[in-house]
C-alpha cells in the first residue's frame, strides 16, 4: 500500500478531520456524514469525497489495479483546505503565490460580479468544488488565467452540472486538458503550509460597490513579457453611463430651441454689455483722432447708439449665413452694382457699416480688470466665452463609450499672445491657434475643449508631464472618468504612465506612441519586424505592439483596452484583411475630432481679421451650432431636418425681429448750396490750372486714394473718385445727373 493515494468515500457520517501528516496537501469534502476516516499513510495525498452514500471505505489493494491509476504528483509544502457543506461560505483570505480553492455547497454566497473583480493573485490555479448545489463556478475575470503546468481540480457531487467535457487525468501523465491553448501539469513547489477552514457559521461578505473599486495594476512591480501565445487581454472595465441626450425639450421643439441651449440670454447680454463698454473706451481714447477725421465710420456708431440684444442675435444670424454663402470680401456681401455678386438678403436684414462696426467693437471681457502681471492673462479677453461653452457642452448629452482626444486648429496668421502654432500635417490650417478637444467618435459632438496657451501656461505639477496633466484635466472636467469610457490618443499624448493612470480611474485607452517614451519595453528598439508582422509585449493591463504595415515605417501602439493577436476587418476598398487587434481598436476610436472638424469647417464663417479673439469666437459659435444639431438629430422624432435646413431655420428666427438702421446722407439746404456757389474758387483738382469763378456742373476725377463720399441717396456709404466741379461734392457717375435734377441746379 505504499506510495498509493487513498480514496475514501463515507456516507451519512459526522466526519472529523484525521490527523494529517506533515507536508501533504489534503482535500476533505464532507456532506451530511458521520464516518470517521481511517488513518492515512505518510507521504500520500488523501482525497476524501462523500455524497449521501452508505458505502464503506474500499479495501485498498497493495498493488495498483490494472490499468494503473496514476495520480498527480503533488509536492510537499502545500496548503491544507478543509471545506464543509451546508454553510454560508465565505472565500478565505487568499495568500499570495498560493493556489486558490473555492468550495461552495448549499450556501448562499454569490459568485463575484464581473463588475467586482475578486482579490485573486495573478497567475494562480483555481480549484472549484461544488456539492449538493446547482451553482455554477464563479465568474472569474478574464485577466486571471490559470498558469501552465498547474492542475485544475473540478469536483462535483449531486449537482446538475456534473457532466464535464474535459479529459480527466490521463493514464500516462499527470495532466489535465482544459480549454486553454496550453495544458496543465504538475504542481510547482510552494513555500509553506497554510490552513484555511470554512465552517457552517460563516457569513456572506457583501460585495463592495463598483464606485469604490480601484482597478489596481501591478505593472509597476512586473516586467514586460513578450507575448508568444494567445493573449487574453486586460481586465475588462464595464461601461456604466447612459449615453444620449438629457435635459432637453419635447420632441416637438423648434430648431431655435436647440440653438438656445448654448446661447443663453446671459451670454448674449454679456456680449452686449462688454461690446458697449469697449466702444466707450475706444471713443474716449480716440477723441482727438475722431475730431480730425469727420468721415470716420465711428461717428455713425455715436449717432446710432449702442448695440442691444436683438441686434447681437441678428449679427449672429448674418455670421452663420456667411458660412453658407462664400464671398471673397466682406463688402461683396452688400455689393449691389454687380449682378453676379448681388445678394439682396444681406442689405435687407443688416446694414454694412453697422456690421463692420460690430466687428470692430465686439468684445467679451472688461479690459479694466486685466492684471498685466498675472501669468494666466493670455486668454483674458475671451475667457468668459470659453468658460460658458466649457460648462454648457456637457449639460445636455452624454457620449457613447468611445471618445477621442486630439487637437484642432483655428486658422490665423496674425499677432497673438504666444498662442500661434505651426502644424505642418494640418492641411486645413497649418498656422493658427491650437485647441484640444474631447469628442464623441460616432457623432463628432464636442464635450470639452481647451485652448493651448503654449509655454505661457505654468505646469500643474513639475513631476507630471504637461501632456499627462492636460489629458487628465480635460477628461475630469467633462466628468468622463470612472465610468468605463474608452479613449483614443495620438502619439503626442500617449505614454505608459498616462494609460496606467487612466486605467486606475476605470478608463481604458488606445493610441500610437513615440518609441522613446519612458516606460516602454527595453527590447522595443532592437526588435525588428517584417512586413505585416507584429512584436507584442504585456505588462499587467498594458499592451505594447510594434507593427509594420506593408513597406511603411513600423508603428508603435499601446493599449489597456484590447488583447494581442490579429482579427479580420474590412479596409477602405471593401476587402477582408487581417490586422492586429490594437490597430483595429485604434482606427475605431481615433476619428472623433477629425469628424467634428469635417462637419464644422463645411459651414464655418472664416472671415479674415486682425483680431485673434474674433477668430476664436467664430470657432466657438460654429461648434455650439454644430452641437445643437447633433442633439436635435438624436432627440427629435418624425421628419428630421438636414443640418443646412436646421441652420437656415435658426438664421431666419435670429434676424426676423431686428430692423436694420437706415443710413441716409443728409441733404443740403438751399443756404448751403448758395454758400458753395459764392465761393471765389474751388480747390485745385489734379491740375495746376485755376478753376473758374463759377465753374459749370461737370464731373472732375480725383487723384488716386482721394475718394469722397457720394452725397446722393444710398442705403449705405458709397465712395467715389469723382466730384462735381461746381458743387465740390462727391458723386458717383450714375448719380451725377439725378442729383442735379433733384436740386434744380
FENLINQUI-V467691 format. One line per field, one symbol per residue. ss: DSSP state (~ for helix, > for strand, _ for the rest). psi: psi as a letter, one per 40 degrees, with the letter a starting at -180 (. if undefined). A space follows every 10 residues. Layout:
ss: ???
psi: ???
//
This chain:
ss: _____>>>__ __________ _____>>>>> __________ _____>>>>_ __________ __________ _________> >>>>______ _________> >>>>______ __________ _____>>>>> >_________ __________ ___>>>>___ __________ _____>____ ___>______ ____>>>>__ __________ _______~~~ ~___>>____ __________ ___>>_____ ____~~~~~~ ____~~~~~~ ~~~~~~~~~~ ~~~~~_~~~~ ~~_____~~~ ~~~~____~~ ~~~~~~~~~~ ~~~~______ ~~~~______ ___~~~~~~_ _~~~~~~~~~ ~_____~~~_ _________~ ~~~~~~~~~~ ~~____>>__ _>>>>>>>>> >________> >>________ >>>>>>>>>> _____>>>>> >__~~~____ _____~~~~~ ~~~~~~~___ _____>>>>_ _____~~~~~ ~~~~___>>> >>________ _~~~______ ___>>>>>>_ _>>>>>>___ ____>>>>>_ _____>>>>> _____>>>>> ~~~~~~~~~_ _~~~~~~~~~ ~~________ _~~~~~~~~~ ~~~~~~~~~~ ~~~~~_____ __~~~~~~~~ ~~~~~_____ _________~ ~~~~~~~___ __________ ________>> >______>>> ________>> _>>>_____> _____~~~~~ ~~___
psi: eifiihhhhi hfigiihihi iifhhhhhhi gfieihiihi iifhihhhhi gfieiihihh idiiihiihh iihhiifiih hhhiifigih hihhihfiih hhhhhfieii iiideghigi iifiihhhhi hfieiiiihi idegihiifh ihhhhihfid gehheihahi ddigihhaei diiiaiiiii dihhhhhhid eiihhhiiid dehhghhfdd eiihhhhdah heiihihihe ihiiiifiii deiiddddde degidddddd dddddddddd dddddfdddd degeeidddd dddeiiiidd dddddddddd ddddhhidid dedehedhdd ehgdddddei hddddddddd ehieihdeeh heeiefedfd dedddddddd dddedeihia dhiihiiihh hheahigfdh ihhdehddhd hahhhhihih dddehhdiih hheaedhiid hdehiddddd dddddddefe ifefihhhia eddhiddddd dddeffhiii iiiheeihei ideddehhia hfiihiiigb ehhhhhhhhb eihiihiiie eiiiaiihih adeeihihii ddddddddef eddddddddd edfhggihie hddddddddd dddddddddd dddddiiahh iidddddddd ddddedehhi hhhhihiiid dddddddeid iihhhfiehi hidgiihihh hiiiffiihh eihieihhhi fiihdddfih iideeddddd ddef.
//
